Amino acid sequence: MISKSHISYPLNPEYDIDMFTEYIQAALEKAQYKVIDNDDEPYFVDVPELDGVWATGCTVEEARRNFIEALEDWIAAHLLWNLALPPISGQTISVSKEPIPVI
């Protein structure tokens, strides 16, 4: 199961935790950090290939942690809705179109 807060998603047996780790690592390697005009959270991070995934923070490290959390939620939503994830530096997470039993 992928568990975020109070929501749990069944994890397809074909998914490998390494697949998620490698995808997130590839995204972090492509991450772009910027200082924005926001006194509360002036650090902004995004990955151009990942439309809609971004985060801010009080420090670069906080922005990075917030980005990882946003990316995990984004991946979970894509998998839940059977949406394809764009490849990043050759890393992909494929979505199975076959239903899986949830026990």
Beta strands, then each sheet from edge to edge (+ up, - down):
strand 1: 2-4
strand 2: 7-9
strand 3: 32-35
strand 4: 43-46
strand 5: 54-57
sheet 1: 1+ 2-
sheet 2: 3+ 4- 5+
end
